[in-house]
């Protein structure tokens, strides 16, 4: 669908200039208005063809009642993080969404509010979504961890393991058509790799033994520190959009 005035304004805010250059994206189902207006030289690597065969059979994980799952997260004491948290951060959004956004772990603001991606990083994520024609209400947003690690340190292996079943059940319930892994910790854990986020982004992967595509990209908080990388995030969003539209 064409970009409206609000989406164009969000792209400008993200640092994606609107020049008169065409996107280099073969067979991307985005209107000619976008290809004429957005000056980003997007180069999607085509050696990994989009294959969504089997997306209807994504429900690979045991799923319990959604409300019961929320209650289990809220009362979880499976790792040491329960002793320092203010609130658990279950996730928010549309449980019928095609897009699932998975971040790393709650920060101080998320711990206080009990919701993922709030504060400046949350505003940047909202801008990212709007730029591709989405909104926070039309996706589901979650984290690898449901509790905040002290001092915003990286999650420990045992903490990720303690939350793994919760995340798997969320994915199994929602059955997203694409997962956007934002940030190094999220991407490395979802894809079970130690590769850097710079090497992981720009490619299509799959979540474990499912047919659910995973696209890795930079964390919104990183974009606040490195605004020149916003252009690469736009490329990753377009790649995810292409998968959804195939």
MDAnalysis code that builds the backbone (N, CA, C; Angstrom):
import MDAnalysis as mda
import numpy as np

u = mda.Universe.empty(738, n_residues=246, atom_resindex=np.repeat(np.arange(246), 3), trajectory=True)
u.add_TopologyAttr("name", ["N", "CA", "C"] * 246)
u.add_TopologyAttr("resid", np.arange(1, 247))
u.add_TopologyAttr("resname", ["UNK", "UNK", "UNK", "UNK", "UNK", "UNK", "UNK", "UNK", "UNK", "UNK", "UNK", "UNK", "UNK", "UNK", "UNK", "UNK", "UNK", "UNK", "UNK", "UNK", "UNK", "UNK", "UNK", "UNK", "UNK", "UNK", "UNK", "UNK", "UNK", "UNK", "UNK", "UNK", "UNK", "UNK", "UNK", "UNK", "UNK", "UNK", "UNK", "UNK", "UNK", "UNK", "UNK", "UNK", "UNK", "UNK", "UNK", "UNK", "UNK", "UNK", "UNK", "UNK", "UNK", "UNK", "UNK", "UNK", "UNK", "UNK", "UNK", "UNK", "UNK", "UNK", "UNK", "UNK", "UNK", "UNK", "UNK", "UNK", "UNK", "UNK", "UNK", "UNK", "UNK", "UNK", "UNK", "UNK", "UNK", "UNK", "UNK", "UNK", "UNK", "UNK", "UNK", "UNK", "UNK", "UNK", "UNK", "UNK", "UNK", "UNK", "UNK", "UNK", "UNK", "UNK", "UNK", "UNK", "UNK", "UNK", "UNK", "UNK", "UNK", "UNK", "UNK", "UNK", "UNK", "UNK", "UNK", "UNK", "UNK", "UNK", "UNK", "UNK", "UNK", "UNK", "UNK", "UNK", "UNK", "UNK", "UNK", "UNK", "UNK", "UNK", "UNK", "UNK", "UNK", "UNK", "UNK", "UNK", "UNK", "UNK", "UNK", "UNK", "UNK", "UNK", "UNK", "UNK", "UNK", "UNK", "UNK", "UNK", "UNK", "UNK", "UNK", "UNK", "UNK", "UNK", "UNK", "UNK", "UNK", "UNK", "UNK", "UNK", "UNK", "UNK", "UNK", "UNK", "UNK", "UNK", "UNK", "UNK", "UNK", "UNK", "UNK", "UNK", "UNK", "UNK", "UNK", "UNK", "UNK", "UNK", "UNK", "UNK", "UNK", "UNK", "UNK", "UNK", "UNK", "UNK", "UNK", "UNK", "UNK", "UNK", "UNK", "UNK", "UNK", "UNK", "UNK", "UNK", "UNK", "UNK", "UNK", "UNK", "UNK", "UNK", "UNK", "UNK", "UNK", "UNK", "UNK", "UNK", "UNK", "UNK", "UNK", "UNK", "UNK", "UNK", "UNK", "UNK", "UNK", "UNK", "UNK", "UNK", "UNK", "UNK", "UNK", "UNK", "UNK", "UNK", "UNK", "UNK", "UNK", "UNK", "UNK", "UNK", "UNK", "UNK", "UNK", "UNK", "UNK", "UNK", "UNK", "UNK", "UNK", "UNK", "UNK", "UNK", "UNK", "UNK", "UNK", "UNK", "UNK", "UNK", "UNK", "UNK", "UNK", "UNK"])
u.atoms.positions = np.array([
    [0.845, -1.175, 0.000],
    [0.000, 0.000, 0.000],
    [0.888, 1.234, 0.000],
    [0.424, 2.365, -0.570],
    [1.253, 3.557, -0.660],
    [1.548, 4.120, 0.719],
    [2.689, 4.772, 0.825],
    [3.002, 5.465, 2.064],
    [2.111, 6.694, 2.194],
    [1.525, 6.889, 3.376],
    [0.784, 8.105, 3.601],
    [1.713, 9.162, 4.202],
    [1.161, 10.338, 4.436],
    [1.990, 11.444, 4.920],
    [2.640, 11.123, 6.254],
    [1.906, 10.386, 7.136],
    [2.461, 10.057, 8.453],
    [3.632, 9.104, 8.332],
    [3.506, 8.104, 7.444],
    [4.594, 7.142, 7.258],
    [5.835, 7.831, 6.699],
    [5.628, 8.746, 5.739],
    [6.762, 9.474, 5.183],
    [7.448, 10.310, 6.251],
    [6.647, 10.913, 7.150],
    [7.219, 11.701, 8.227],
    [8.019, 10.819, 9.172],
    [7.522, 9.584, 9.440],
    [8.250, 8.664, 10.303],
    [9.577, 8.261, 9.675],
    [9.586, 8.050, 8.346],
    [10.833, 7.707, 7.664],
    [11.843, 8.845, 7.797],
    [11.342, 10.071, 7.672],
    [12.248, 11.197, 7.842],
    [12.798, 11.237, 9.260],
    [11.940, 10.961, 10.246],
    [12.365, 10.945, 11.648],
    [13.403, 9.867, 11.886],
    [13.238, 8.706, 11.211],
    [14.196, 7.613, 11.353],
    [15.509, 7.909, 10.657],
    [15.534, 8.962, 9.815],
    [16.761, 9.287, 9.112],
    [16.833, 8.706, 7.722],
    [15.704, 8.211, 7.201],
    [15.668, 7.681, 5.842],
    [15.213, 8.806, 4.935],
    [16.110, 9.317, 4.104],
    [15.816, 10.470, 3.268],
    [14.855, 10.095, 2.152],
    [14.006, 11.041, 1.762],
    [13.052, 10.836, 0.688],
    [13.573, 11.530, -0.563],
    [14.360, 10.801, -1.342],
    [14.901, 11.317, -2.583],
    [14.158, 10.702, -3.749],
    [14.515, 11.082, -4.947],
    [13.896, 10.526, -6.144],
    [14.762, 9.426, -6.718],
    [14.943, 8.372, -5.940],
    [15.725, 7.220, -6.365],
    [14.872, 5.985, -6.185],
    [15.018, 5.001, -7.092],
    [14.182, 3.815, -7.011],
    [14.823, 2.763, -6.112],
    [13.962, 1.988, -5.451],
    [14.434, 0.871, -4.645],
    [14.889, -0.252, -5.542],
    [15.987, -0.869, -5.198],
    [16.464, -2.025, -5.940],
    [15.983, -3.291, -5.245],
    [14.680, -3.568, -5.346],
    [14.086, -4.730, -4.682],
    [13.239, -5.489, -5.684],
    [13.766, -6.539, -6.338],
    [13.004, -7.276, -7.334],
    [11.761, -7.915, -6.743],
    [10.631, -7.744, -7.427],
    [9.383, -8.404, -7.122],
    [8.836, -8.054, -5.744],
    [9.313, -6.943, -5.154],
    [8.787, -6.519, -3.860],
    [7.409, -5.921, -4.061],
    [6.431, -6.402, -3.299],
    [5.058, -5.955, -3.471],
    [4.813, -4.679, -2.695],
    [5.447, -3.603, -3.145],
    [5.230, -2.284, -2.588],
    [4.916, -1.363, -3.757],
    [4.025, -0.430, -3.570],
    [3.515, 0.356, -4.681],
    [4.582, 1.242, -5.302],
    [4.293, 1.721, -6.519],
    [5.233, 2.561, -7.244],
    [5.485, 3.877, -6.524],
    [4.518, 4.325, -5.714],
    [4.726, 5.575, -4.977],
    [5.896, 5.448, -4.030],
    [6.016, 4.276, -3.368],
    [7.135, 4.065, -2.451],
    [8.440, 4.012, -3.230],
    [8.459, 3.274, -4.328],
    [9.697, 3.105, -5.091],
    [10.166, 4.413, -5.686],
    [9.256, 5.351, -5.885],
    [9.656, 6.627, -6.450],
    [10.057, 7.632, -5.382],
    [9.465, 7.489, -4.192],
    [9.645, 8.524, -3.180],
    [10.766, 8.268, -2.199],
    [11.074, 6.986, -1.901],
    [12.028, 6.711, -0.826],
    [13.401, 6.470, -1.410],
    [14.354, 7.291, -1.027],
    [15.691, 7.189, -1.590],
    [16.579, 6.266, -0.808],
    [16.322, 4.959, -0.829],
    [17.148, 3.991, -0.127],
    [17.582, 2.930, -1.112],
    [18.868, 2.682, -1.199],
    [19.371, 1.654, -2.106],
    [19.328, 0.317, -1.395],
    [18.184, -0.367, -1.471],
    [17.991, -1.628, -0.762],
    [18.456, -2.770, -1.646],
    [19.329, -3.614, -1.125],
    [19.820, -4.765, -1.868],
    [19.543, -6.016, -1.063],
    [18.444, -6.687, -1.375],
    [18.074, -7.907, -0.671],
    [18.774, -9.069, -1.346],
    [19.471, -9.868, -0.582],
    [20.192, -10.994, -1.151],
    [19.204, -12.067, -1.578],
    [19.184, -12.353, -2.878],
    [18.153, -13.213, -3.438],
    [18.558, -14.679, -3.511],
    [19.740, -15.031, -3.018],
    [20.117, -16.436, -3.071],
    [19.335, -17.275, -2.083],
    [18.581, -16.609, -1.188],
    [17.708, -17.316, -0.254],
    [16.263, -17.015, -0.636],
    [15.669, -17.733, -1.567],
    [14.319, -17.421, -2.024],
    [13.305, -17.536, -0.903],
    [12.311, -16.675, -0.970],
    [11.258, -16.701, 0.034],
    [10.416, -17.952, -0.157],
    [10.304, -18.752, 0.873],
    [9.526, -19.981, 0.820],
    [8.656, -20.043, 2.058],
    [7.366, -19.822, 1.878],
    [6.463, -19.834, 3.023],
    [5.649, -21.117, 3.064],
    [6.079, -22.149, 2.344],
    [5.380, -23.425, 2.369],
    [5.374, -23.971, 3.789],
    [4.217, -24.362, 4.235],
    [4.114, -24.962, 5.555],
    [3.838, -23.980, 6.665],
    [3.601, -22.681, 6.326],
    [3.339, -21.711, 7.377],
    [2.079, -22.042, 8.169],
    [1.143, -22.757, 7.536],
    [-0.078, -23.127, 8.242],
    [0.163, -24.229, 9.271],
    [1.372, -24.813, 9.255],
    [1.677, -25.891, 10.193],
    [2.724, -25.458, 11.209],
    [2.698, -24.168, 11.566],
    [3.733, -23.627, 12.426],
    [3.561, -24.004, 13.896],
    [2.410, -24.458, 14.280],
    [2.132, -24.668, 15.702],
    [2.893, -25.888, 16.203],
    [4.171, -25.674, 16.513],
    [5.069, -26.755, 16.865],
    [5.203, -26.954, 18.376],
    [4.727, -26.002, 19.173],
    [4.994, -26.027, 20.598],
    [3.714, -26.304, 21.386],
    [3.841, -26.944, 22.538],
    [2.652, -27.149, 23.376],
    [2.104, -25.810, 23.839],
    [0.812, -25.640, 23.725],
    [0.197, -24.364, 24.058],
    [-0.882, -24.571, 25.110],
    [-0.837, -23.778, 26.155],
    [-1.883, -23.830, 27.171],
    [-2.777, -22.611, 27.005],
    [-3.725, -22.466, 27.878],
    [-4.605, -21.305, 27.858],
    [-3.784, -20.018, 28.010],
    [-4.101, -19.012, 27.177],
    [-3.320, -17.769, 27.151],
    [-3.317, -17.074, 28.509],
    [-4.470, -16.989, 29.150],
    [-4.539, -16.346, 30.451],
    [-3.745, -17.125, 31.494],
    [-3.798, -18.452, 31.411],
    [-3.021, -19.275, 32.327],
    [-1.531, -19.061, 32.107],
    [-1.124, -18.919, 30.837],
    [0.282, -18.657, 30.533],
    [0.703, -17.316, 31.130],
    [-0.128, -16.297, 31.004],
    [0.180, -15.002, 31.617],
    [0.353, -15.138, 33.126],
    [-0.523, -15.903, 33.757],
    [-0.430, -16.097, 35.202],
    [0.845, -16.828, 35.591],
    [1.244, -17.807, 34.780],
    [2.473, -18.549, 35.070],
    [3.697, -17.650, 34.977],
    [3.704, -16.761, 33.988],
    [4.816, -15.815, 33.868],
    [4.835, -14.872, 35.072],
    [3.675, -14.381, 35.438],
    [3.587, -13.409, 36.530],
    [4.069, -13.981, 37.858],
    [3.883, -15.275, 38.068],
    [4.259, -15.893, 39.350],
    [5.534, -16.726, 39.259],
    [6.231, -16.650, 38.121],
    [7.411, -17.500, 37.907],
    [8.535, -17.154, 38.883],
    [9.159, -18.205, 39.438],
    [10.334, -18.056, 40.291],
    [11.415, -19.044, 39.869],
    [11.470, -19.309, 38.548],
    [12.370, -20.343, 38.028],
    [13.828, -19.915, 38.005],
    [14.113, -18.616, 38.073],
    [15.505, -18.161, 38.115],
    [15.627, -17.021, 39.113],
    [16.843, -16.545, 39.325],
    [17.098, -15.560, 40.369],
    [16.480, -14.198, 40.067],
    [16.103, -13.952, 38.831],
    [15.604, -12.630, 38.469],
    [14.274, -12.289, 39.145],
    [13.568, -13.293, 39.616],
    [12.280, -13.007, 40.265],
    [12.468, -12.202, 41.550],
    [13.658, -12.323, 42.137],
    [13.891, -11.659, 43.422],
    [14.203, -10.175, 43.276],
    [14.512, -9.719, 42.077],
    [14.874, -8.309, 41.884],
    [13.891, -7.557, 40.990],
    [12.949, -8.253, 40.399],
    [12.028, -7.581, 39.471],
    [10.971, -6.772, 40.230],
    [10.464, -5.748, 39.562],
    [9.271, -5.046, 40.028],
    [8.041, -5.663, 39.379],
    [8.140, -5.909, 38.078],
    [7.045, -6.525, 37.332],
    [7.613, -7.491, 36.301],
    [6.848, -8.522, 35.986],
    [7.178, -9.336, 34.825],
    [6.709, -8.590, 33.581],
    [7.332, -8.923, 32.447],
    [6.989, -8.276, 31.174],
    [6.588, -9.378, 30.205],
    [5.304, -9.631, 30.148],
    [4.786, -10.747, 29.361],
    [4.835, -10.480, 27.869],
    [4.436, -9.292, 27.466],
    [4.322, -8.959, 26.052],
    [2.987, -8.301, 25.785],
    [2.902, -7.567, 24.692],
    [1.666, -6.852, 24.353],
    [1.413, -6.925, 22.856],
    [0.151, -6.751, 22.485],
    [-0.184, -6.667, 21.078],
    [-1.279, -7.616, 20.662],
    [-1.359, -7.846, 19.368],
    [-2.393, -8.660, 18.746],
    [-1.954, -10.124, 18.724],
    [-2.700, -10.998, 19.387],
    [-2.333, -12.416, 19.410],
    [-2.651, -13.122, 18.094],
    [-3.273, -12.409, 17.159],
    [-3.500, -12.934, 15.812],
    [-2.588, -12.273, 14.782],
    [-1.537, -11.629, 15.260],
    [-0.672, -10.844, 14.382],
    [0.156, -11.727, 13.445],
    [0.467, -11.167, 12.278],
    [1.390, -11.819, 11.348],
    [2.843, -11.557, 11.739],
    [3.090, -10.435, 12.403],
    [4.434, -10.040, 12.827],
    [4.580, -10.248, 14.329],
    [5.706, -10.839, 14.731],
    [6.059, -10.919, 16.145],
    [7.429, -10.259, 16.310],
    [7.488, -9.252, 17.158],
    [8.730, -8.523, 17.428],
    [9.288, -9.044, 18.743],
    [10.509, -9.571, 18.714],
    [11.097, -10.147, 19.924],
    [12.389, -9.417, 20.265],
    [12.405, -8.796, 21.429],
    [13.578, -8.078, 21.890],
    [14.409, -8.906, 22.857],
    [15.284, -8.240, 23.566],
    [16.276, -8.929, 24.385],
    [15.750, -9.217, 25.793],
    [15.657, -8.182, 26.599],
    [15.190, -8.324, 27.985],
    [14.639, -6.979, 28.427],
    [13.749, -6.971, 29.406],
    [13.218, -5.695, 29.888],
    [14.317, -4.815, 30.480],
    [14.160, -3.507, 30.269],
    [15.024, -2.537, 30.913],
    [14.337, -1.947, 32.129],
    [14.910, -0.882, 32.649],
    [14.368, -0.294, 33.879],
    [12.952, 0.238, 33.667],
    [12.694, 0.883, 32.526],
    [11.353, 1.412, 32.267],
    [10.338, 0.290, 32.092],
    [10.758, -0.759, 31.397],
    [9.870, -1.902, 31.176],
    [9.559, -2.615, 32.491],
    [10.545, -2.694, 33.356],
    [10.363, -3.338, 34.657],
    [9.335, -2.580, 35.499],
    [9.353, -1.267, 35.395],
    [8.407, -0.434, 36.159],
    [7.006, -0.553, 35.587],
    [6.902, -0.501, 34.259],
    [5.580, -0.477, 33.622],
    [5.015, -1.867, 33.351],
    [5.880, -2.882, 33.256],
    [5.403, -4.225, 32.945],
    [5.054, -4.406, 31.483],
    [5.673, -3.594, 30.617],
    [5.382, -3.643, 29.179],
    [6.689, -3.511, 28.407],
    [6.860, -4.275, 27.301],
    [8.112, -4.194, 26.549],
    [8.214, -2.925, 25.712],
    [9.432, -2.481, 25.507],
    [9.732, -1.372, 24.608],
    [8.931, -0.114, 24.937],
    [9.232, 0.472, 26.095],
    [8.683, 1.768, 26.451],
    [9.851, 2.756, 26.490],
    [9.564, 4.005, 26.701],
    [10.611, 5.007, 26.692],
    [11.068, 5.331, 25.280],
    [12.269, 5.867, 25.159],
    [12.782, 6.310, 23.859],
    [12.934, 5.155, 22.878],
    [13.413, 4.010, 23.361],
    [13.552, 2.852, 22.480],
    [12.190, 2.400, 21.965],
    [11.181, 2.481, 22.818],
    [9.840, 2.125, 22.397],
    [9.307, 3.064, 21.338],
    [9.591, 4.357, 21.487],
    [9.168, 5.325, 20.476],
    [9.859, 5.055, 19.143],
    [11.133, 4.686, 19.191],
    [11.845, 4.360, 17.959],
    [11.253, 3.113, 17.307],
    [10.915, 2.108, 18.117],
    [10.276, 0.919, 17.561],
    [8.954, 1.280, 16.898],
    [8.178, 2.135, 17.529],
    [6.915, 2.557, 16.944],
    [7.131, 3.229, 15.590],
    [8.174, 4.054, 15.483],
    [8.488, 4.714, 14.218],
    [8.892, 3.698, 13.160],
    [9.663, 2.700, 13.567],
    [10.055, 1.642, 12.636],
    [8.821, 0.947, 12.068],
    [7.871, 0.626, 12.939],
    [6.665, -0.082, 12.510],
    [5.815, 0.784, 11.591],
    [5.638, 2.046, 11.962],
    [4.834, 2.950, 11.142],
    [5.446, 3.111, 9.759],
    [6.776, 3.140, 9.674],
    [7.436, 3.340, 8.386],
    [7.140, 2.225, 7.395],
    [6.771, 1.041, 7.903],
    [6.481, -0.093, 7.031],
    [4.980, -0.364, 6.951],
    [4.189, 0.558, 7.479],
    [2.746, 0.435, 7.371],
    [2.088, -0.345, 8.492],
    [2.777, -0.472, 9.641],
    [2.251, -1.221, 10.780],
    [2.070, -0.288, 11.966],
    [1.519, -0.819, 13.028],
    [1.434, -0.091, 14.286],
    [1.676, -1.074, 15.416],
    [1.942, -0.564, 16.580],
    [2.205, -1.409, 17.743],
    [1.014, -2.323, 18.044],
    [-0.192, -1.835, 17.744],
    [-1.393, -2.599, 18.036],
    [-1.618, -3.756, 17.070],
    [-0.948, -3.755, 15.930],
    [-1.173, -4.789, 14.911],
    [-0.098, -5.864, 14.911],
    [0.870, -5.769, 15.816],
    [1.910, -6.790, 15.948],
    [1.884, -7.302, 17.383],
    [2.676, -8.332, 17.650],
    [2.853, -8.747, 19.045],
    [4.309, -8.525, 19.420],
    [4.518, -7.859, 20.561],
    [5.863, -7.491, 21.007],
    [6.192, -8.233, 22.292],
    [7.329, -8.909, 22.302],
    [7.751, -9.672, 23.487],
    [9.268, -9.591, 23.618],
    [9.795, -10.256, 24.637],
    [11.233, -10.308, 24.878],
    [11.685, -11.745, 25.111],
    [12.977, -11.957, 24.963],
    [13.563, -13.258, 25.300],
    [13.338, -13.560, 26.782],
    [13.593, -12.566, 27.636],
    [13.361, -12.702, 29.074],
    [12.102, -11.953, 29.482],
    [11.452, -12.450, 30.512],
    [10.252, -11.799, 31.036],
    [10.541, -10.953, 32.276],
    [11.780, -10.995, 32.768],
    [12.184, -10.192, 33.929],
    [13.459, -9.435, 33.592],
    [13.648, -8.305, 34.219],
    [14.810, -7.466, 33.954],
    [16.068, -7.985, 34.665],
    [17.163, -8.164, 33.932],
    [18.443, -8.476, 34.583],
    [18.975, -7.225, 35.289],
    [19.581, -7.356, 36.448],
    [20.115, -6.187, 37.163],
    [21.104, -5.404, 36.301],
    [21.012, -4.095, 36.374],
    [21.920, -3.198, 35.646],
    [21.883, -3.406, 34.133],
    [20.773, -3.974, 33.639],
    [20.596, -4.204, 32.200],
    [21.699, -5.058, 31.578],
    [22.267, -5.947, 32.378],
    [23.305, -6.838, 31.842],
    [22.680, -7.841, 30.872],
    [23.548, -8.521, 30.091],
    [23.068, -9.561, 29.192],
    [22.469, -10.716, 29.992],
    [21.464, -11.367, 29.464],
    [20.877, -12.521, 30.157],
    [21.889, -13.649, 30.317],
    [21.814, -14.361, 31.436],
    [22.608, -15.557, 31.626],
    [21.927, -16.749, 30.953],
    [22.700, -17.756, 30.652],
    [22.180, -18.926, 29.938],
    [21.005, -19.554, 30.686],
    [21.137, -19.695, 32.002],
    [20.080, -20.336, 32.781],
    [18.809, -19.487, 32.824],
    [18.959, -18.165, 32.713],
    [17.792, -17.285, 32.696],
    [17.027, -17.423, 31.382],
    [17.763, -17.484, 30.281],
    [17.124, -17.698, 28.980],
    [16.403, -19.042, 28.961],
    [17.055, -20.056, 29.517],
    [16.454, -21.394, 29.544],
    [15.172, -21.404, 30.365],
    [15.154, -20.645, 31.451],
    [13.968, -20.604, 32.307],
    [12.781, -19.970, 31.610],
    [13.038, -19.046, 30.690],
    [11.966, -18.354, 29.966],
    [11.631, -19.008, 28.625],
    [12.418, -19.988, 28.203],
    [12.262, -20.539, 26.865],
    [10.865, -21.107, 26.609],
    [10.339, -21.839, 27.571],
    [9.018, -22.437, 27.392],
    [7.940, -21.371, 27.232],
    [8.060, -20.277, 27.985],
    [7.087, -19.196, 27.873],
    [7.088, -18.616, 26.452],
    [8.288, -18.348, 25.940],
    [8.399, -17.771, 24.604],
    [7.901, -18.745, 23.542],
    [8.272, -20.005, 23.672],
    [7.823, -21.012, 22.702],
    [6.304, -21.108, 22.675],
    [5.694, -21.045, 23.846],
    [4.237, -21.127, 23.895],
    [3.587, -19.882, 23.291],
    [4.200, -18.718, 23.489],
    [3.693, -17.511, 22.844],
    [3.769, -17.632, 21.324],
    [4.910, -18.103, 20.828],
    [5.077, -18.271, 19.381],
    [4.089, -19.306, 18.852],
    [3.925, -20.397, 19.588],
    [3.003, -21.431, 19.161],
    [1.564, -20.972, 19.145],
    [1.207, -20.096, 20.057],
    [-0.163, -19.586, 20.127],
    [-0.422, -18.567, 19.016],
    [0.520, -17.663, 18.825],
    [0.335, -16.583, 17.853],
    [0.520, -17.069, 16.417],
    [1.436, -17.999, 16.203],
    [1.746, -18.515, 14.874],
    [2.067, -17.375, 13.897],
    [3.071, -16.567, 14.193],
    [3.384, -15.428, 13.315],
    [3.904, -15.891, 11.961],
    [3.730, -15.049, 10.965],
    [4.273, -15.335, 9.643],
    [5.723, -14.876, 9.517],
    [6.152, -14.024, 10.436],
    [7.551, -13.611, 10.482],
    [7.867, -13.143, 11.892],
    [9.087, -13.430, 12.330],
    [9.604, -12.926, 13.607],
    [10.699, -11.925, 13.289],
    [10.607, -10.732, 13.872],
    [11.664, -9.735, 13.758],
    [12.445, -9.752, 15.059],
    [13.674, -10.236, 14.999],
    [14.548, -10.303, 16.179],
    [15.335, -9.005, 16.267],
    [15.056, -8.195, 17.280],
    [15.709, -6.893, 17.382],
    [16.803, -6.948, 18.449],
    [18.020, -6.722, 18.011],
    [19.152, -6.716, 18.913],
    [19.954, -7.999, 18.898],
    [21.211, -7.878, 19.291],
    [22.148, -9.006, 19.257],
    [21.685, -10.164, 20.125],
    [21.303, -9.875, 21.380],
    [20.939, -10.949, 22.308],
    [19.726, -11.706, 21.798],
    [18.750, -10.987, 21.304],
    [17.554, -11.637, 20.766],
    [17.906, -12.523, 19.582],
    [18.626, -11.979, 18.626],
    [18.961, -12.733, 17.412],
    [19.811, -13.959, 17.727],
    [20.813, -13.793, 18.582],
    [21.699, -14.915, 18.894],
    [20.955, -16.033, 19.613],
    [20.034, -15.686, 20.491],
    [19.285, -16.719, 21.204],
    [18.224, -17.375, 20.335],
    [17.534, -16.596, 19.534],
    [16.513, -17.170, 18.666],
    [17.133, -18.079, 17.604],
    [18.302, -17.696, 17.106],
    [18.941, -18.450, 16.036],
    [20.024, -19.390, 16.543],
    [20.267, -19.365, 17.861],
    [21.256, -20.251, 18.484],
    [22.609, -20.146, 17.785],
    [23.128, -18.939, 17.788],
    [24.396, -18.649, 17.133],
    [25.145, -17.607, 17.945],
    [26.440, -17.462, 17.678],
    [27.252, -16.422, 18.305],
    [27.673, -15.357, 17.300],
    [27.106, -15.413, 16.098],
    [27.421, -14.423, 15.077],
    [26.973, -13.032, 15.524],
    [27.667, -12.018, 15.044],
    [27.299, -10.642, 15.369],
    [26.010, -10.261, 14.650],
    [25.319, -9.273, 15.181],
    [24.084, -8.824, 14.557],
    [24.359, -8.246, 13.171],
    [25.531, -7.642, 12.996],
    [25.884, -7.106, 11.690],
    [25.982, -8.179, 10.624],
    [26.418, -9.366, 11.009],
    [26.510, -10.478, 10.058],
    [25.170, -11.191, 9.885],
    [24.340, -11.154, 10.910],
    [23.071, -11.882, 10.852],
    [22.008, -11.143, 10.052],
    [22.017, -9.830, 10.101],
    [20.960, -9.067, 9.449],
    [21.078, -9.191, 7.911],
    [19.931, -8.960, 7.247],
    [19.912, -9.009, 5.789],
    [19.661, -10.382, 5.206],
    [19.431, -11.386, 6.063],
    [19.191, -12.751, 5.609],
    [17.897, -13.282, 6.223],
    [17.364, -14.328, 5.610],
    [16.185, -14.991, 6.167],
    [16.605, -16.291, 6.828],
    [16.168, -16.494, 8.063],
    [16.424, -17.723, 8.810],
    [15.082, -18.309, 9.231],
    [15.138, -19.419, 9.960],
    [13.914, -20.025, 10.483],
    [14.087, -20.299, 11.968],
    [12.989, -20.200, 12.706],
    [13.042, -20.419, 14.136],
    [13.060, -21.911, 14.449],
    [14.177, -22.371, 14.957],
    [14.357, -23.763, 15.365],
    [13.890, -24.720, 14.271],
    [12.973, -25.644, 14.596],
    [12.537, -26.634, 13.607],
    [11.199, -26.271, 12.969],
    [10.857, -24.990, 12.985],
    [9.589, -24.556, 12.399],
    [9.828, -23.944, 11.031],
    [8.735, -23.573, 10.378],
    [8.812, -22.855, 9.117],
    [8.605, -21.357, 9.316],
    [8.814, -20.884, 10.528],
    [8.600, -19.467, 10.825],
    [9.864, -18.682, 10.474],
    [9.783, -17.783, 9.487],
    [10.969, -16.992, 9.118],
    [11.376, -16.036, 10.232],
    [12.676, -15.842, 10.362],
    [13.230, -14.896, 11.333],
    [14.130, -13.909, 10.595],
    [13.904, -12.635, 10.811],
    [14.758, -11.575, 10.282],
    [15.390, -10.854, 11.464],
    [16.703, -10.746, 11.464],
    [17.420, -10.070, 12.543],
    [17.720, -8.624, 12.141],
    [17.616, -7.728, 13.099],
    [17.940, -6.332, 12.821],
    [18.460, -5.670, 14.094],
    [18.884, -4.421, 13.962],
    [19.433, -3.699, 15.097],
    [18.343, -3.309, 16.101],
    [18.746, -3.181, 17.344],
    [17.826, -2.797, 18.412],
    [17.513, -1.307, 18.310],
    [16.267, -0.905, 18.586],
    [15.933, 0.525, 18.551],
    [16.836, 1.384, 19.426],
    [17.258, 0.867, 20.571],
    [18.150, 1.642, 21.440],
    [19.486, 1.903, 20.750],
    [19.949, 0.949, 19.955],
    [21.196, 1.132, 19.206],
    [21.028, 2.230, 18.160],
    [19.848, 2.303, 17.554],
    [19.605, 3.338, 16.551],
    [19.634, 4.731, 17.156],
    [19.248, 4.837, 18.418],
    [19.315, 6.133, 19.088],
    [20.762, 6.599, 19.220],
    [21.684, 5.649, 19.370],
    [23.111, 5.977, 19.484],
    [23.786, 6.056, 18.129],
    [23.274, 5.306, 17.145],
    [23.908, 5.219, 15.828],
    [22.856, 5.452, 14.743],
    [22.397, 6.681, 14.578],
    [21.291, 6.947, 13.659],
    [21.587, 6.596, 12.206],
    [22.856, 6.538, 11.817],
    [23.179, 6.202, 10.431],
    [22.816, 4.763, 10.083],
    [22.599, 3.920, 11.109],
    [22.240, 2.526, 10.858],
    [20.737, 2.352, 10.602],
    [19.971, 3.422, 10.692],
    [18.535, 3.322, 10.460],
    [18.221, 2.842, 9.048],
    [19.059, 3.201, 8.113],
    [18.857, 2.791, 6.728],
    [18.899, 1.266, 6.606],
    [19.803, 0.630, 7.350],
    [19.900, -0.829, 7.315],
    [18.654, -1.474, 7.935],
    [18.140, -0.865, 8.986],
    [16.918, -1.386, 9.597],
    [15.765, -1.312, 8.614],
    [15.700, -0.232, 7.858],
    [14.659, -0.113, 6.829],
    [14.770, -1.266, 5.826],
    [15.981, -1.607, 5.441],
    [16.186, -2.733, 4.534],
    [15.655, -4.032, 5.136],
    [15.926, -4.240, 6.418],
    [15.468, -5.458, 7.087],
    [13.947, -5.504, 7.177],
    [13.337, -4.356, 7.438],
    [11.881, -4.292, 7.497],
    [11.261, -4.605, 6.138],
    [11.870, -4.106, 5.085],
    [11.362, -4.381, 3.743],
    [11.510, -5.864, 3.406],
    [12.599, -6.467, 3.837],
    [12.780, -7.900, 3.622],
    [11.689, -8.691, 4.336],
    [11.392, -8.324, 5.580],
    [10.318, -8.994, 6.317],
    [8.969, -8.776, 5.640],
    [8.750, -7.553, 5.146],
    [7.513, -7.236, 4.429],
    [7.389, -8.097, 3.173],
    [8.475, -8.319, 2.509],
    [8.488, -9.133, 1.298],
    [8.086, -10.575, 1.606],
    [8.563, -11.089, 2.728],
    [8.217, -12.441, 3.141],
    [6.724, -12.546, 3.437],
    [6.204, -11.549, 4.142],
    [4.782, -11.534, 4.477],
    [3.911, -11.482, 3.213],
    [4.375, -10.709, 2.224],
    [3.583, -10.468, 1.016],
    [3.722, -11.563, -0.028],
    [4.649, -12.501, 0.165],
    [4.905, -13.522, -0.857],
    [3.715, -14.477, -1.001],
])
